[in-house]
Amino acid sequence: MWMLVMVLLNPERELKRLEVEEARQHLIPYVQGNVPGYQPGWVHQELSAELEQFSRDVVARKSPRLMIFMPPRAGKSEMASQNFPAWHLGRNPDHNIMLTSYNSAKGEEYSEKALDYAKSEWHREVYPKWEFKSRHSKRADWKTAAGGRMMGSGVGGSLTGRGAHIAILDDLIKNWEEALSKTMRQKAWDFYTSTVRTRLAPGGGIIFIMTRWHVDDVGGRLIQQMAENPAARQWRIFKYKAIADQDEPRRKKGEALHPERYSSAELREIEQDVGPRVWISLYQQEPRPDGGQYIKASWFKRIEPADVPRKLRWVRFWDLAVQARESSNHTASFQVAVERKIPEGGTRPVPYLYIRGGHRWKKNWPESKTSIGLIAETEKVAVGIEANSAFDIAAQEIREAVKGKAHIQAITVSSDKLSRAVGWLDIAEAGRCYLVDDGSWISPFLAEAEAWDPLQRDQEDDQIDAVSGGYGMAGSGGYNIFSMNKE
C-alpha cells in the first residue's frame, strides 16, 4: 500500500527507484540500462538466473562451476563476459575477476567493455557508492577503490598478481583450424589446469562460455571427467541449440532459440552455408568425434560428363610423390570446380563441388614430370603444384617445362590434412559433391575416402589431399588454407 502511495505521489521518481533496485538485484534490467534497445528472450532470462545464482554462490564461497554452451551470436558474451563482471563488482567491489579468451586482444576487449559499463551513468545510479581506484593505467586491467580488480588476458598470457574470486573463460578456441589441432586443444587445457585453476581464490567460481568446436575441447574433457568419475567436480551445464531437435519446456522441435534475432528460416540458411560438421558443433553443441569412417561413399553422387554444368571454372591440383618406391606415396591429381547456386527450397546460393579427371600413379620423377606437363598442356586449365619443402623444386621444374603452354601455381600448404579437407567434406556430406564418371578413378577414390582416418599418419591419403588442394584453388568458401605463389 505504501509503495502504491509513493508511486501516485511522484510516479516518475518512484518508478525510477524501482528500476534501479531491480537492476541492483537482477542482471537483465542492469543489461537493459547499459545496452539501449536490448531485447532479451526467454533464453537470456534463464541465463541471467544462472549467473545471478553463480554470483551468490561465489559470495557464499561454494566454488560454483558453470559451462555455457550456446550458438554464435546468441548474446552469451554480451551478458556473461561484459555486463556480468560489472554487475557482480558493483555488488562485490572487493572481488577479483579474471577473464580469458583465445588471445589477449579478445580478452582485453571484453575487460574494456566491462569497464565501459562500470563507468556508465546507469552503473552509478545502480551503485551510487561504488568507486574506482584513483589511478588505473590499463583499461584491460582495472581496479575498484575497495580493492577489487578486473583483468583481461589470452590463452597462454600471464596472470600475475592476486588470485580471482571468478574466472571467466570465453571461447578458448578461436576457429575451426585451432579446434582440429590437438596441440591447440592441449594448450587451452594446460592453460586452464596450470594457470587459471591455480589462481582461483578459496570458494571461487569458474565460468566457461563457448560454442562447442570439438569433442576434445576443454568443455568436452570436463564432461568426460564427470562421466568417468562421479566424485569429480560437477559442473552445471547451461546448453541450448540454435534449433530444437526435440520438444523442450520453452519451445517446440524445430523452433529457433531466439527468433527475434535469428528465425528458424535464417538458421536453416546458415546451416546450408556452413555445412553439417560446423552446424552440429557450433550451432547445435554436439561435436562429432574424429577418425574411423570419417567419410562415407554414399555422400557422393555420380554424374555423366554430359550432365556437368557448362561454364564451370575448372582447376587441377597435384599432390606429388617424387620417388617411385613401393613404400612411397602416390602422386595424385583431380580437376575440381565449385559452383554456387540456390538449392531447391533454399533462398540463397550454397557451394556445389565437382570432381573429374582423376590420376594416381607411382612413377620416378622424370616420368612423373613429363606426364604432368603433357596433361597440363592438353587440358588448358590452371594447375596447382604442391610446393612444400623439397617439392618446391619440383614445382619449379614443371613450371619451366610447360612455360608458355600452361598456367602453373606453386602452392604452399599451411595447415593440417583435416583442416584442409573439412570444407569440401561438409559439401559432400550435404549431398552436393558430384563425381564425373569419365574414367576408372572413382572406385579407388571412394575406397581411399572411406578408409581415411585424419588422426593416422601412415595411410593412403594422396587423393584426399589432391581434392583438398583443388578445392582450395577453386574457391573454398571462406576456408583460408593456402598461400599461392603465382608465376
Secondary structure, 3 states (H helix, E strand, C coil): CHHHHHHHHCHHHHHHHHHHHHHHHCHHHHHHHHCCCCCCCHHHHHHHHHHHHHHHHHHCCCCCEEEEECCCCCCHHHHHHHHHHHHHHHHCCCCEEEEEECCHHHHHHHHHHHHHHHCCHHHHHHCCCCCECCCCCECCEEEECCCCEEEEEECCCCCCCCCEEEEEEECCCCCHHHHHCHHHHHHHHHHHHHHHHHHEEEEEEEEEEECCCCCCCHHHHHHHHHHHCCCCCCCEEEECCCECCCCCCCCCCCCECCCCCCCHHHHHHHHHHHCHHHHHHHHCCCCCCCCCCCCCHHHCEEECHHHCCCCCCCEEEEECCCCCCCCCCCEEEEEEEEEEECCCCCCCCEEEEEEEEEEEECCCHHHHHHHHHHHHHHHCCEEEEECCCCHHHHHHHHHHHCCCCCCEEEEEECCCHHHHHHHHHHHHHCCCEEEECCCCCHHHHHHHHHHCCCCCCCCCCHHHHHHHHHHHHHCCCCCCCEEEECC
